Amino acid sequence: MTEPRTRLLVAGVGNIFLADDAFGPEVIRALDRRPLPPQVRVRDFGIRGLDLAYELLDGYATAVLVDAAPRGHRPGTLSLIEPDLPEATPATTPPEAHGMDPAKVLSLAAHLGHGTLPRVLVLACEPQVLPRGDEDIVPGLSTPVREAVVRAVTALHTIVPVLLADPAATQPLDRPEESADASAAGLPHPVPGGVEYR
């Protein structure tokens, strides 16, 4: 019996030593207890941006990055974002092997793969405590972000089956949380209580 081909990547990103920036890795840890289907590759990339850039070129139809991202909402608010993918352009700066700016990672991956990237979604959590990289170590998630980890796992169990069935699906959740702007990705307007689309 052949194993199902891995078609979707769920990637946790963030620094486990910088408070709520550890959201992505903590969601990946929580998925150990509630695994996603076998067609999904689940991996914690931490701050290894170069590794993620290469992984994005491995033939996935879709990639969901799980990350903390300040967007001006209540701490713990989850957002599902579809960023514009960059064009393949010559690299102007050397890649950071231990840096995790998702925009730079996508740009690097587009450059390495000559523009061939999977569809990328970001399941983002509004942080409460997000030190800068040059500050002291601040371990541990804030209370609202720690509570959001469980909701993120539930959200992924809703999103992933829909994306496996149709990688171009634009409404993978039933209960969007709050959104000031439903973008051109065709995602729904806000309904209190779930996850924001943008």
KOLPAMI-115903 format. One line per 8 residues: number of its first residue (from 1); for each residue x negated, y negated, z of N, C-alpha, C, CB. Coordinates in nm, 3 decimals, decimal comma. Glycine has a CB too. Layout:
NUM) X Y Z X Y Z X Y Z X Y Z; ...
This chain:
1) -0,085 0,119 0,000 0,000 0,000 0,000 -0,088 -0,124 0,000 0,096 -0,001 0,123; -0,065 -0,216 -0,094 -0,147 -0,336 -0,101 -0,093 -0,442 -0,006 -0,153 -0,391 -0,245; -0,183 -0,522 0,048 -0,143 -0,629 0,138 -0,091 -0,747 0,057 -0,260 -0,673 0,229; 0,005 -0,826 0,115 0,056 -0,943 0,044 -0,056 -1,043 0,019 0,172 -1,008 0,123; -0,053 -1,107 -0,100 -0,155 -1,206 -0,131 -0,131 -1,332 -0,047 -0,154 -1,239 -0,282; -0,239 -1,387 0,007 -0,227 -1,509 0,086 -0,200 -1,626 -0,007 -0,355 -1,534 0,169; -0,086 -1,692 0,012 -0,046 -1,799 -0,079 -0,033 -1,933 -0,010 0,085 -1,764 -0,144; -0,041 -1,934 0,122 -0,018 -2,058 0,195 -0,119 -2,067 0,309 0,127 -2,066 0,250
9) -0,177 -2,185 0,324 -0,274 -2,210 0,430 -0,211 -2,300 0,535 -0,402 -2,274 0,374; -0,222 -2,260 0,662 -0,187 -2,348 0,774 -0,317 -2,376 0,847 -0,078 -2,283 0,871; -0,359 -2,501 0,846 -0,491 -2,540 0,896 -0,479 -2,638 1,012 -0,575 -2,601 0,783; -0,528 -2,598 1,129 -0,535 -2,689 1,241 -0,662 -2,772 1,231 -0,531 -2,612 1,375; -0,647 -2,904 1,248 -0,764 -2,991 1,244 -0,763 -3,082 1,366 -0,766 -3,076 1,114; -0,883 -3,114 1,415 -0,893 -3,204 1,530 -1,004 -3,163 1,624 -0,762 -3,209 1,604; -1,038 -3,254 1,712 -1,148 -3,236 1,807 -1,092 -3,196 1,943 -1,234 -3,365 1,818; -1,125 -3,076 1,988 -1,069 -3,025 2,114 -1,120 -3,102 2,236 -1,103 -2,879 2,130
17) -1,222 -3,185 2,219 -1,277 -3,261 2,332 -1,225 -3,403 2,339 -1,427 -3,263 2,323; -1,133 -3,441 2,249 -1,084 -3,579 2,246 -0,932 -3,583 2,266 -1,121 -3,645 2,113; -0,889 -3,537 2,384 -0,750 -3,550 2,429 -0,652 -3,500 2,322 -0,718 -3,696 2,465; -0,560 -3,586 2,277 -0,453 -3,542 2,189 -0,501 -3,509 2,048 -0,347 -3,648 2,182; -0,625 -3,539 2,016 -0,680 -3,498 1,887 -0,687 -3,345 1,878 -0,819 -3,559 1,865; -0,673 -3,277 1,991 -0,675 -3,130 1,994 -0,541 -3,069 1,956 -0,715 -3,082 2,132; -0,444 -3,150 1,916 -0,310 -3,099 1,883 -0,316 -2,987 1,779 -0,222 -3,212 1,833; -0,385 -3,010 1,668 -0,391 -2,910 1,561 -0,447 -2,777 1,609 -0,476 -2,961 1,447
25) -0,567 -2,777 1,671 -0,619 -2,651 1,723 -0,527 -2,583 1,825 -0,753 -2,675 1,786; -0,458 -2,661 1,908 -0,369 -2,600 2,007 -0,248 -2,535 1,941 -0,322 -2,707 2,108; -0,198 -2,593 1,833 -0,087 -2,530 1,760 -0,134 -2,397 1,701 -0,033 -2,624 1,648; -0,254 -2,394 1,646 -0,306 -2,269 1,589 -0,318 -2,163 1,698 -0,443 -2,292 1,520; -0,365 -2,202 1,816 -0,374 -2,106 1,928 -0,235 -2,054 1,964 -0,438 -2,173 2,052; -0,137 -2,142 1,966 -0,001 -2,100 2,002 0,057 -2,005 1,898 0,089 -2,223 2,018; 0,014 -2,018 1,772 0,063 -1,927 1,668 0,012 -1,784 1,687 0,021 -1,978 1,531; -0,092 -1,766 1,768 -0,136 -1,630 1,801 -0,024 -1,552 1,868 -0,261 -1,634 1,892
33) 0,058 -1,623 1,946 0,167 -1,558 2,019 0,294 -1,544 1,934 0,199 -1,635 2,145; 0,305 -1,627 1,828 0,419 -1,620 1,737 0,367 -1,623 1,594 0,521 -1,737 1,762; 0,311 -1,513 1,546 0,243 -1,514 1,416 0,338 -1,547 1,300 0,177 -1,380 1,390; 0,279 -1,613 1,200 0,349 -1,641 1,076 0,339 -1,519 0,984 0,290 -1,767 1,007; 0,415 -1,516 0,874 0,412 -1,399 0,784 0,271 -1,370 0,731 0,507 -1,421 0,667; 0,247 -1,246 0,688 0,113 -1,207 0,646 0,063 -1,276 0,520 0,109 -1,060 0,625; 0,153 -1,338 0,442 0,108 -1,411 0,324 0,047 -1,547 0,359 0,223 -1,431 0,228; 0,041 -1,579 0,489 -0,007 -1,709 0,534 -0,143 -1,693 0,602 0,095 -1,775 0,631
41) -0,238 -1,774 0,563 -0,367 -1,778 0,632 -0,359 -1,888 0,736 -0,487 -1,802 0,532; -0,379 -1,854 0,862 -0,374 -1,950 0,972 -0,515 -1,963 1,027 -0,273 -1,904 1,084; -0,566 -2,087 1,031 -0,705 -2,104 1,073 -0,724 -2,240 1,140 -0,799 -2,090 0,954; -0,803 -2,240 1,246 -0,842 -2,362 1,315 -0,974 -2,410 1,254 -0,856 -2,340 1,470; -0,970 -2,526 1,189 -1,092 -2,582 1,129 -1,161 -2,681 1,221 -1,058 -2,650 0,998; -1,096 -2,720 1,331 -1,160 -2,813 1,423 -1,202 -2,940 1,352 -1,280 -2,749 1,490; -1,333 -2,970 1,355 -1,385 -3,088 1,286 -1,473 -3,049 1,167 -1,466 -3,175 1,384; -1,454 -2,928 1,116 -1,536 -2,880 1,005 -1,470 -2,917 0,872 -1,557 -2,726 1,014
49) -1,484 -3,043 0,836 -1,420 -3,094 0,716 -1,469 -3,029 0,589 -1,441 -3,240 0,706; -1,598 -3,000 0,580 -1,652 -2,939 0,460 -1,594 -2,799 0,440 -1,806 -2,932 0,467; -1,581 -2,723 0,550 -1,521 -2,590 0,541 -1,377 -2,598 0,490 -1,524 -2,521 0,679; -1,302 -2,696 0,540 -1,163 -2,711 0,496 -1,158 -2,750 0,349 -1,090 -2,817 0,582; -1,246 -2,839 0,306 -1,247 -2,881 0,165 -1,265 -2,760 0,074 -1,359 -2,984 0,139; -1,359 -2,671 0,107 -1,379 -2,552 0,026 -1,261 -2,455 0,036 -1,508 -2,481 0,069; -1,203 -2,444 0,154 -1,089 -2,354 0,172 -0,970 -2,397 0,086 -1,048 -2,349 0,320; -0,952 -2,528 0,070 -0,840 -2,579 -0,010 -0,851 -2,539 -0,157 -0,833 -2,730 0,003
57) -0,970 -2,497 -0,198 -0,992 -2,458 -0,338 -0,978 -2,308 -0,360 -1,129 -2,503 -0,383; -0,925 -2,237 -0,260 -0,925 -2,091 -0,265 -0,798 -2,031 -0,324 -0,945 -2,037 -0,128; -0,725 -2,109 -0,403 -0,611 -2,053 -0,476 -0,477 -2,056 -0,407 -0,641 -1,915 -0,509; -0,464 -2,135 -0,302 -0,335 -2,146 -0,233 -0,238 -2,226 -0,317 -0,352 -2,212 -0,094; -0,108 -2,192 -0,306 -0,005 -2,275 -0,367 0,022 -2,398 -0,281 0,123 -2,195 -0,387; 0,015 -2,380 -0,150 0,049 -2,487 -0,056 -0,043 -2,480 0,065 0,196 -2,477 -0,012; -0,076 -2,597 0,121 -0,152 -2,605 0,246 -0,079 -2,699 0,340 -0,299 -2,653 0,221; -0,063 -2,657 0,465 -0,003 -2,741 0,569 -0,114 -2,771 0,671 0,121 -2,670 0,638
65) -0,153 -2,897 0,679 -0,251 -2,940 0,778 -0,176 -2,981 0,903 -0,340 -3,056 0,724; -0,223 -2,937 1,019 -0,160 -2,970 1,147 -0,257 -3,060 1,222 -0,125 -2,841 1,232; -0,212 -3,183 1,255 -0,306 -3,283 1,303 -0,234 -3,384 1,391 -0,376 -3,354 1,185; -0,310 -3,453 1,475 -0,259 -3,569 1,548 -0,280 -3,692 1,459 -0,331 -3,587 1,688; -0,177 -3,776 1,448 -0,188 -3,893 1,361 -0,104 -4,006 1,418 -0,143 -3,860 1,216; -0,167 -4,118 1,456 -0,090 -4,232 1,507 -0,012 -4,299 1,394 -0,184 -4,333 1,575; 0,120 -4,305 1,411 0,206 -4,363 1,308 0,306 -4,461 1,367 0,281 -4,253 1,233; 0,291 -4,493 1,497 0,377 -4,593 1,559 0,506 -4,539 1,618 0,409 -4,696 1,460
73) 0,514 -4,408 1,640 0,635 -4,349 1,698 0,612 -4,317 1,846 0,674 -4,220 1,620; 0,714 -4,262 1,910 0,699 -4,215 2,048 0,595 -4,105 2,052 0,835 -4,165 2,106; 0,509 -4,102 2,156 0,415 -3,990 2,169 0,490 -3,857 2,168 0,332 -4,003 2,298; 0,435 -3,762 2,093 0,498 -3,632 2,080 0,590 -3,618 1,960 0,574 -3,601 2,202; 0,619 -3,730 1,890 0,702 -3,724 1,771 0,630 -3,646 1,661 0,739 -3,866 1,721; 0,698 -3,552 1,600 0,643 -3,477 1,488 0,689 -3,539 1,356 0,685 -3,328 1,495; 0,599 -3,543 1,260 0,628 -3,596 1,128 0,580 -3,496 1,024 0,562 -3,736 1,106; 0,657 -3,478 0,919 0,612 -3,398 0,806 0,585 -3,494 0,691 0,717 -3,288 0,767
81) 0,460 -3,502 0,650 0,415 -3,602 0,553 0,361 -3,530 0,430 0,307 -3,696 0,615; 0,392 -3,582 0,313 0,330 -3,533 0,191 0,243 -3,646 0,136 0,437 -3,487 0,085; 0,111 -3,639 0,160 0,023 -3,747 0,114 0,003 -3,741 -0,037 -0,111 -3,741 0,185; -0,028 -3,856 -0,095 -0,068 -3,857 -0,235 -0,205 -3,791 -0,246 -0,071 -4,003 -0,293; -0,218 -3,699 -0,339 -0,347 -3,632 -0,356 -0,441 -3,720 -0,438 -0,329 -3,494 -0,424; -0,569 -3,723 -0,400 -0,663 -3,810 -0,471 -0,700 -3,753 -0,608 -0,790 -3,829 -0,388; -0,743 -3,842 -0,694 -0,799 -3,800 -0,822 -0,940 -3,746 -0,799 -0,801 -3,918 -0,924; -0,985 -3,661 -0,887 -1,123 -3,613 -0,881 -1,215 -3,726 -0,926 -1,143 -3,486 -0,969
89) -1,299 -3,775 -0,836 -1,393 -3,882 -0,869 -1,530 -3,842 -0,819 -1,349 -4,017 -0,807; -1,635 -3,899 -0,877 -1,769 -3,866 -0,828 -1,783 -3,900 -0,680 -1,875 -3,940 -0,910; -1,847 -3,812 -0,603 -1,868 -3,837 -0,461 -1,963 -3,954 -0,444 -1,922 -3,710 -0,390; -1,922 -4,053 -0,365 -2,006 -4,171 -0,344 -2,087 -4,161 -0,216 -1,921 -4,297 -0,341; -2,045 -4,074 -0,126 -2,120 -4,054 -0,002 -2,134 -3,905 0,022 -2,050 -4,124 0,119; -2,240 -3,863 0,088 -2,255 -3,720 0,115 -2,146 -3,672 0,210 -2,393 -3,690 0,174; -2,098 -3,548 0,194 -1,992 -3,497 0,282 -2,040 -3,484 0,425 -1,942 -3,362 0,231; -1,946 -3,502 0,518 -1,975 -3,483 0,660 -1,944 -3,337 0,693 -1,894 -3,582 0,751
97) -2,044 -3,261 0,730 -2,020 -3,121 0,765 -1,939 -3,110 0,893 -2,153 -3,046 0,780; -1,951 -3,209 0,981 -1,880 -3,205 1,109 -1,796 -3,331 1,126 -1,980 -3,190 1,227; -1,718 -3,362 1,027 -1,626 -3,474 1,033 -1,492 -3,430 0,979 -1,679 -3,597 0,955; -1,382 -3,484 1,033 -1,250 -3,438 0,990 -1,158 -3,557 0,971 -1,191 -3,340 1,092; -1,185 -3,636 0,868 -1,092 -3,736 0,822 -1,015 -3,670 0,707 -1,165 -3,871 0,778; -0,886 -3,636 0,726 -0,815 -3,561 0,623 -0,819 -3,626 0,485 -0,673 -3,543 0,665; -0,813 -3,759 0,479 -0,818 -3,826 0,349 -0,951 -3,799 0,280 -0,795 -3,977 0,364; -1,060 -3,806 0,355 -1,192 -3,779 0,298 -1,206 -3,633 0,258 -1,303 -3,817 0,396
105) -1,148 -3,544 0,339 -1,153 -3,401 0,307 -1,080 -3,373 0,176 -1,092 -3,316 0,421; -0,962 -3,433 0,158 -0,887 -3,412 0,034 -0,962 -3,470 -0,085 -0,748 -3,476 0,044; -1,024 -3,586 -0,066 -1,101 -3,647 -0,173 -1,219 -3,558 -0,212 -1,149 -3,786 -0,131; -1,289 -3,505 -0,111 -1,402 -3,417 -0,138 -1,355 -3,290 -0,209 -1,475 -3,382 -0,007; -1,245 -3,232 -0,162 -1,194 -3,109 -0,224 -1,155 -3,135 -0,369 -1,073 -3,055 -0,145; -1,093 -3,252 -0,396 -1,056 -3,285 -0,534 -1,181 -3,298 -0,621 -0,975 -3,416 -0,538; -1,286 -3,356 -0,564 -1,412 -3,370 -0,638 -1,473 -3,233 -0,667 -1,512 -3,458 -0,560; -1,479 -3,149 -0,564 -1,541 -3,017 -0,580 -1,461 -2,928 -0,675 -1,553 -2,948 -0,445
113) -1,330 -2,942 -0,672 -1,245 -2,857 -0,756 -1,198 -2,924 -0,883 -1,128 -2,812 -0,678; -1,258 -3,039 -0,916 -1,221 -3,113 -1,037 -1,071 -3,145 -1,039 -1,260 -3,032 -1,163; -1,019 -3,181 -0,922 -0,880 -3,224 -0,913 -0,780 -3,115 -0,887 -0,843 -3,293 -1,035; -0,822 -2,989 -0,885 -0,729 -2,878 -0,866 -0,709 -2,851 -0,718 -0,780 -2,752 -0,937; -0,600 -2,901 -0,662 -0,569 -2,881 -0,520 -0,431 -2,820 -0,507 -0,579 -3,015 -0,442; -0,406 -2,748 -0,397 -0,269 -2,703 -0,371 -0,182 -2,821 -0,331 -0,268 -2,594 -0,260; -0,054 -2,799 -0,325 0,032 -2,899 -0,263 -0,008 -2,909 -0,116 0,186 -2,862 -0,280; -0,022 -3,030 -0,065 -0,065 -3,049 0,073 0,044 -3,122 0,150 -0,198 -3,128 0,079
121) 0,082 -3,066 0,264 0,171 -3,130 0,359 0,095 -3,146 0,490 0,304 -3,048 0,380; 0,132 -3,246 0,569 0,071 -3,266 0,700 0,181 -3,264 0,805 -0,009 -3,400 0,706; 0,171 -3,170 0,898 0,259 -3,170 1,015 0,183 -3,247 1,122 0,297 -3,022 1,063; 0,225 -3,372 1,143 0,151 -3,464 1,230 0,226 -3,486 1,360 0,128 -3,598 1,159; 0,150 -3,510 1,466 0,207 -3,540 1,597 0,156 -3,677 1,642 0,171 -3,430 1,702; 0,247 -3,760 1,687 0,208 -3,892 1,741 0,135 -3,872 1,873 0,334 -3,984 1,760; 0,009 -3,915 1,882 -0,067 -3,897 2,007 -0,030 -4,003 2,110 -0,217 -3,901 1,979; -0,055 -3,970 2,236 -0,047 -4,070 2,343 -0,186 -4,116 2,381 0,026 -4,013 2,466
129) -0,282 -4,023 2,384 -0,421 -4,053 2,419 -0,509 -4,003 2,305 -0,462 -3,986 2,556; -0,574 -4,098 2,236 -0,659 -4,060 2,123 -0,787 -4,144 2,127 -0,583 -4,080 1,988; -0,887 -4,097 2,205 -1,011 -4,172 2,214 -1,081 -4,177 2,079 -1,104 -4,110 2,319; -1,164 -4,278 2,061 -1,249 -4,283 1,942 -1,360 -4,180 1,956 -1,309 -4,426 1,921; -1,418 -4,141 1,845 -1,520 -4,036 1,846 -1,643 -4,072 1,925 -1,560 -4,005 1,708; -1,667 -4,204 1,949 -1,788 -4,243 2,022 -1,763 -4,255 2,172 -1,841 -4,375 1,968; -1,643 -4,220 2,218 -1,612 -4,228 2,360 -1,646 -4,097 2,429 -1,465 -4,262 2,381; -1,641 -4,100 2,562 -1,670 -3,980 2,638 -1,568 -3,870 2,610 -1,673 -4,011 2,788
137) -1,606 -3,748 2,643 -1,516 -3,634 2,628 -1,393 -3,653 2,717 -1,591 -3,501 2,664; -1,276 -3,630 2,658 -1,149 -3,639 2,732 -1,070 -3,512 2,702 -1,067 -3,770 2,692; -1,097 -3,403 2,775 -1,028 -3,277 2,744 -0,883 -3,278 2,788 -1,100 -3,160 2,809; -0,802 -3,199 2,719 -0,663 -3,179 2,761 -0,565 -3,269 2,688 -0,651 -3,201 2,909; -0,451 -3,211 2,650 -0,346 -3,286 2,584 -0,263 -3,365 2,684 -0,257 -3,193 2,503; -0,210 -3,479 2,641 -0,112 -3,552 2,722 0,016 -3,469 2,729 -0,084 -3,695 2,664; 0,101 -3,501 2,825 0,224 -3,424 2,845 0,314 -3,422 2,720 0,302 -3,481 2,961; 0,343 -3,537 2,657 0,433 -3,530 2,541 0,374 -3,452 2,423 0,469 -3,670 2,495
145) 0,244 -3,458 2,406 0,182 -3,385 2,295 0,175 -3,236 2,328 0,041 -3,440 2,265; 0,149 -3,203 2,454 0,151 -3,061 2,494 0,290 -3,002 2,470 0,110 -3,045 2,644; 0,394 -3,077 2,501 0,530 -3,029 2,477 0,559 -3,017 2,327 0,633 -3,123 2,543; 0,496 -3,102 2,247 0,519 -3,098 2,102 0,457 -2,975 2,037 0,462 -3,224 2,038; 0,360 -2,912 2,102 0,297 -2,793 2,045 0,401 -2,684 2,021 0,184 -2,741 2,137; 0,487 -2,660 2,117 0,590 -2,556 2,103 0,686 -2,592 1,989 0,670 -2,537 2,236; 0,724 -2,720 1,980 0,814 -2,762 1,872 0,746 -2,749 1,737 0,860 -2,907 1,894; 0,615 -2,774 1,733 0,542 -2,761 1,606 0,540 -2,616 1,559 0,399 -2,814 1,621
153) 0,522 -2,523 1,653 0,524 -2,381 1,617 0,661 -2,344 1,561 0,489 -2,292 1,741; 0,766 -2,390 1,627 0,901 -2,364 1,578 0,922 -2,426 1,440 1,006 -2,418 1,676; 0,872 -2,548 1,421 0,884 -2,615 1,291 0,812 -2,535 1,183 0,827 -2,757 1,298; 0,693 -2,485 1,213 0,620 -2,406 1,113 0,694 -2,278 1,077 0,481 -2,372 1,165; 0,760 -2,218 1,175 0,838 -2,097 1,145 0,961 -2,130 1,059 0,881 -2,029 1,275; 1,001 -2,255 1,055 1,108 -2,298 0,966 1,053 -2,337 0,829 1,184 -2,415 1,027; 0,944 -2,413 0,830 0,886 -2,465 0,706 0,829 -2,353 0,619 0,776 -2,566 0,737; 0,751 -2,265 0,681 0,670 -2,169 0,604 0,754 -2,075 0,517 0,586 -2,087 0,699
161) 0,862 -2,012 0,568 0,938 -1,923 0,480 0,995 -1,995 0,358 1,051 -1,859 0,558; 1,035 -2,122 0,377 1,088 -2,199 0,265 0,979 -2,225 0,161 1,148 -2,333 0,315; 0,859 -2,260 0,208 0,748 -2,288 0,116 0,699 -2,160 0,048 0,634 -2,355 0,190; 0,706 -2,048 0,117 0,669 -1,923 0,053 0,766 -1,888 -0,060 0,664 -1,809 0,156; 0,894 -1,917 -0,038 0,994 -1,889 -0,141 0,985 -1,988 -0,256 1,134 -1,894 -0,080; 0,953 -2,114 -0,224 0,943 -2,219 -0,327 0,840 -2,321 -0,282 1,082 -2,287 -0,352; 0,716 -2,313 -0,334 0,611 -2,407 -0,291 0,644 -2,553 -0,318 0,482 -2,372 -0,359; 0,740 -2,580 -0,407 0,776 -2,718 -0,437 0,894 -2,768 -0,353 0,810 -2,731 -0,584
169) 0,942 -2,688 -0,259 1,057 -2,728 -0,177 1,029 -2,860 -0,107 1,091 -2,619 -0,074; 1,130 -2,947 -0,103 1,110 -3,079 -0,044 1,190 -3,100 0,084 1,147 -3,185 -0,143; 1,271 -3,002 0,126 1,349 -3,018 0,249 1,333 -2,895 0,337 1,498 -3,041 0,216; 1,210 -2,868 0,386 1,188 -2,743 0,457 1,235 -2,740 0,602 1,046 -2,711 0,454; 1,290 -2,849 0,655 1,340 -2,846 0,792 1,485 -2,888 0,796 1,255 -2,938 0,883; 1,558 -2,834 0,893 1,699 -2,866 0,907 1,724 -2,995 0,984 1,771 -2,752 0,974; 1,631 -3,032 1,072 1,659 -3,142 1,164 1,545 -3,244 1,164 1,681 -3,090 1,305; 1,543 -3,335 1,068 1,440 -3,438 1,074 1,459 -3,528 1,195 1,442 -3,521 0,948
177) 1,349 -3,578 1,249 1,355 -3,650 1,375 1,381 -3,798 1,358 1,228 -3,631 1,451; 1,290 -3,870 1,298 1,313 -4,010 1,275 1,219 -4,057 1,166 1,293 -4,092 1,404; 1,271 -4,135 1,075 1,190 -4,181 0,964 1,238 -4,317 0,921 1,195 -4,081 0,846; 1,148 -4,414 0,920 1,185 -4,546 0,873 1,190 -4,549 0,722 1,086 -4,651 0,925; 1,128 -4,450 0,659 1,115 -4,455 0,515 1,105 -4,314 0,459 0,993 -4,538 0,474; 1,208 -4,268 0,390 1,198 -4,140 0,319 1,128 -4,171 0,187 1,341 -4,072 0,296; 1,016 -4,106 0,163 0,931 -4,146 0,051 0,978 -4,087 -0,080 0,788 -4,105 0,077; 0,899 -4,113 -0,182 0,928 -4,063 -0,315 0,918 -3,912 -0,324 0,836 -4,126 -0,415
185) 0,872 -3,848 -0,218 0,868 -3,702 -0,219 1,008 -3,641 -0,216 0,786 -3,650 -0,101; 1,110 -3,725 -0,201 1,247 -3,676 -0,205 1,291 -3,613 -0,075 1,261 -3,577 -0,315; 1,235 -3,659 0,036 1,266 -3,599 0,165 1,380 -3,675 0,230 1,142 -3,597 0,256; 1,453 -3,609 0,321 1,576 -3,667 0,373 1,553 -3,781 0,471 1,657 -3,562 0,437; 1,659 -3,858 0,492 1,657 -3,968 0,588 1,672 -3,915 0,731 1,769 -4,069 0,556; 1,649 -4,001 0,831 1,640 -3,953 0,969 1,771 -3,902 1,026 1,588 -4,061 1,055; 1,754 -3,801 1,108 1,861 -3,750 1,193 1,794 -3,727 1,328 1,930 -3,616 1,134; 1,848 -3,781 1,439 1,779 -3,767 1,567 1,760 -3,621 1,605 1,855 -3,839 1,678
193) 1,642 -3,588 1,660 1,624 -3,462 1,729 1,528 -3,360 1,672 1,748 -3,401 1,740; 1,467 -3,378 1,560 1,380 -3,274 1,506 1,246 -3,323 1,460 1,447 -3,206 1,393; 1,225 -3,330 1,329 1,095 -3,369 1,273 1,118 -3,475 1,167 1,019 -3,247 1,214; 1,033 -3,575 1,167 1,044 -3,682 1,069 0,983 -3,640 0,936 0,976 -3,808 1,120; 1,048 -3,671 0,829 0,993 -3,652 0,696 0,941 -3,785 0,646 1,099 -3,595 0,599; 0,837 -3,776 0,564 0,793 -3,897 0,498 0,727 -3,862 0,367 0,698 -3,978 0,586
